[in-house]
Amino acid sequence: MAIDRTAVIGFPVDHSLSPIIHNHWIKELGLDVKPYEKINVDPNKFEDRINNLKIEGYGGLNVTVPLKELAFNISDEISDVSKKLKSVNTLSLSSEKINGDNTDAVGFINSLDKKTIEENITNKKTLVLGAGGSARSIVYALNELGGQVRLFNRTTEKAAILLNDLSIKSDPVCKEELDDYANSSSFIVNTTSLGQKVRDHNDILNFENIETETYIYDLIYNPKRSSFLEQAEVKGLKVQNGLRMLIEQAAYSFQIWHEIKVDVSNELMSLLESV
């Protein structure tokens, strides 16, 4: 059965670019479905709101923070990757059940080109900064790609719990060894929100001695160049923001709901960069 109504839910959700992405594909493909929407959902009324949306005919929902764990808890059937991540960002609703999936890890993997994966991740030292929900998806993805994953977080205990949850046998990086480990890493990704606000500076790493072949990735995509990426660019390092990952995770959600594999076109990338 075709899914007619889709939306992204969050609290707040006003900033979401998901409607631009999904509606671009809906229009491009000429699908006979309603436009993708964004809906604010209070976490304290989550289950009732989902049930109401189901009654209203919504068949597909993307889920942003702080609702991903709540979405996990109400799902009747959960994908294997969602079970690992203990988080759901894509809900498929029917009268019989709610299916929960997570497209963040595959979105990250699909945002990387083959050369980067081979030269900077597989069997190489990789470093993840932060231990929040986004970090969980990135650590999982890097491990799936064969990277030697280590994790730094200001609260070491939180990093240790995350690694243990994902059955990854590595120790968190402590503050004293962070610069040395970063200097020998081939791939470094920032999953913290540092640098997202205006004049907000990400000073977690010292870029002075990081190898020139190291690939620097920041999940932040607004601003287009975070302070983290700006510091890396000054050193001549290869950099990437999180925009491609945002589109790729949306593409996988779109495929789950509409059973159509969509391309991430230059037109769509340009459209989002101009917002």
C-alpha positions in Angstrom: 0.0 0.0 0.0 1.4 3.4 -1.0 2.2 5.7 1.9 0.3 9.0 1.3 1.3 11.1 4.3 4.9 11.5 5.7 6.5 14.0 8.0 9.4 14.7 10.4 8.7 15.0 14.1 10.8 16.6 16.7 10.8 19.1 19.6 11.4 21.6 18.2 11.4 20.7 14.5 11.0 24.1 12.8 14.7 24.1 11.7 14.5 20.8 9.9 15.6 20.6 6.2 13.9 17.2 5.7 10.7 18.7 4.0 12.9 20.3 1.4 14.7 17.0 0.7 11.7 14.7 0.6 9.5 17.1 -1.3 12.2 17.5 -3.9 12.1 13.8 -4.6 8.3 13.6 -4.4 8.1 16.4 -7.1 10.9 15.0 -9.2 9.3 11.5 -9.3 5.8 12.9 -9.7 4.5 10.8 -6.8 0.8 11.0 -6.1 1.2 11.6 -2.4 0.7 14.6 0.0 3.7 16.9 0.6 6.1 15.9 3.4 5.5 18.0 6.5 7.2 18.9 9.8 5.3 18.4 13.1 6.3 19.4 16.6 5.6 16.6 19.1 5.9 17.1 22.9 7.9 14.2 24.4 5.5 14.1 27.3 2.6 13.3 25.0 4.6 11.2 22.5 2.6 7.9 22.4 -0.8 9.6 22.2 0.4 11.9 19.5 1.8 9.0 17.4 -1.5 7.2 17.7 -3.4 10.3 16.6 -1.0 10.8 13.6 -1.6 7.2 12.6 -5.4 7.8 12.8 -4.9 10.9 10.6 -3.3 8.8 7.9 0.4 9.4 8.4 2.3 6.3 7.3 5.9 7.4 7.6 7.6 9.6 10.2 11.2 10.7 10.5 12.2 11.3 14.1 14.7 13.8 15.4 16.0 14.6 18.9 14.8 14.3 21.6 12.3 11.7 20.4 14.5 8.8 19.0 14.6 6.7 22.2 10.8 7.2 22.6 10.3 6.0 19.0 12.4 3.0 19.8 10.3 2.2 22.9 6.9 2.3 21.0 8.0 0.3 18.0 6.5 -3.2 17.6 9.1 -4.4 15.3 12.7 -3.0 15.3 15.5 -3.4 12.7 18.7 -5.0 13.8 20.7 -1.8 13.5 18.1 0.0 15.6 18.4 -2.7 18.3 22.2 -2.1 18.3 21.8 1.7 18.5 18.8 1.6 20.9 17.4 4.4 18.8 14.8 4.8 16.0 14.7 7.7 13.5 12.3 6.2 10.9 8.8 5.0 11.8 6.5 3.1 9.4 2.9 3.1 10.7 0.1 0.8 9.8 -3.2 -0.2 11.5 -1.5 -3.4 12.8 1.9 -2.3 14.0 4.7 0.3 14.1 8.0 -0.6 12.5 11.1 1.2 13.7 14.3 1.6 11.8 17.5 3.8 12.0 19.0 5.2 8.8 21.7 7.4 10.5 24.5 4.8 10.2 23.8 3.9 6.6 23.4 7.6 5.8 26.9 8.2 7.2 28.4 5.3 5.3 26.7 6.3 2.0 28.0 9.9 2.5 31.6 8.7 2.1 33.3 7.8 -1.2 35.0 4.5 -1.7 38.5 6.0 -1.8 38.0 7.6 1.6 36.7 4.4 3.2 39.7 2.4 1.8 42.4 4.9 2.5 41.2 6.5 5.8 38.9 4.1 7.6 39.3 0.3 6.9 42.1 -1.1 9.1 43.0 2.5 10.1 42.9 4.4 13.4 39.7 6.4 13.6 38.6 8.9 16.3 35.1 10.0 17.2 34.6 13.1 19.4 31.5 13.1 21.6 29.4 10.3 23.1 25.8 11.4 22.4 23.2 9.7 20.2 24.9 10.8 17.0 28.2 9.3 18.1 26.6 6.0 18.7 25.6 5.8 15.0 29.0 6.9 13.8 31.0 4.5 16.0 28.7 1.7 14.8 29.3 2.7 11.2 33.1 3.0 11.5 33.3 -0.4 13.1 31.1 -1.9 10.3 33.6 -0.4 7.8 36.5 -2.0 9.6 37.9 1.0 11.3 39.9 0.8 14.5 37.5 3.0 16.5 38.3 5.0 19.6 36.1 7.5 21.3 36.8 10.8 23.2 34.3 12.4 25.5 34.8 14.9 28.3 33.0 12.3 30.5 35.1 9.2 30.0 32.5 7.0 31.7 29.9 7.9 29.1 32.3 7.0 26.3 33.1 3.6 27.9 29.3 2.8 28.2 28.8 3.6 24.5 31.6 1.4 23.4 30.5 -1.5 25.7 26.9 -1.2 24.4 28.1 -1.7 20.8 30.5 -4.5 21.8 33.5 -2.6 20.6 36.7 -3.6 22.3 38.5 -0.4 22.7 39.2 2.0 25.5 38.0 5.6 25.5 40.7 8.2 24.7 41.5 10.2 27.8 42.3 14.0 27.7 46.0 13.5 28.3 46.4 11.2 25.2 43.9 13.0 22.9 46.4 15.0 20.9 48.8 12.1 20.4 46.0 9.8 19.3 44.5 12.4 17.0 47.9 13.0 15.4 48.2 9.3 14.4 44.5 8.9 13.3 43.5 8.7 9.6 39.9 9.7 10.1 38.4 12.1 12.8 34.8 12.9 13.1 33.1 15.5 15.4 29.7 14.5 16.7 29.4 17.2 19.3 27.3 20.3 18.8 30.2 22.6 19.5 30.5 25.1 16.6 26.8 25.0 15.7 26.0 28.4 17.3 27.3 31.7 16.0 30.7 32.5 17.5 30.8 29.0 19.1 34.3 27.7 18.8 35.2 24.0 18.8 38.5 23.8 20.6 38.5 20.0 21.5 41.4 19.3 19.2 44.8 20.9 18.5 45.3 20.7 14.7 48.9 21.7 14.8 50.4 18.2 14.3 47.6 16.3 12.7 48.9 14.4 9.6 48.1 16.0 6.2 46.4 12.8 4.9 43.9 12.8 7.8 40.2 13.1 6.8 38.2 15.5 9.0 34.4 15.1 9.2 31.9 17.2 11.2 28.3 16.2 11.5 27.4 19.9 11.7 26.1 21.3 8.3 24.9 24.7 9.4 27.1 26.6 9.3 28.5 25.0 6.2 32.0 25.4 7.5 32.1 25.0 11.3 35.1 26.3 13.3 36.2 22.6 13.5 36.4 22.3 9.7 37.9 25.8 9.4 40.8 24.9 11.6 41.4 21.7 9.6 41.3 23.6 6.3 43.9 26.1 7.5 46.2 23.0 7.9 45.3 21.8 4.4 43.3 18.8 5.5 40.5 17.1 3.6 37.2 18.1 5.2 33.5 17.2 4.9 30.4 18.5 6.7 27.2 16.6 7.6 25.0 17.7 4.7 25.6 14.7 2.5 24.8 12.4 5.5 21.6 14.2 6.2 20.5 13.6 2.6 21.6 10.0 2.5 19.8 9.1 5.7 16.7 10.8 4.2 17.1 8.8 1.0 17.1 5.5 2.9 13.9 6.5 4.8 12.4 7.5 1.4 13.2 4.0 0.1 11.7 2.3 3.1 8.4 4.1 2.6 8.1 4.4 -1.1 10.2 1.5 -2.3 12.1 3.8 -4.6 15.9 4.3 -4.5 16.7 8.0 -5.1 19.9 9.7 -6.1 21.6 12.5 -4.2 21.9 15.0 -7.1 24.1 18.1 -7.3 20.8 20.0 -7.8 19.6 18.9 -4.4 22.9 19.6 -2.7 23.0 23.1 -4.1 19.4 23.7 -3.1 20.1 22.8 0.5 23.4 24.8 0.6 21.5 27.9 -0.5 18.9 27.7 2.4 
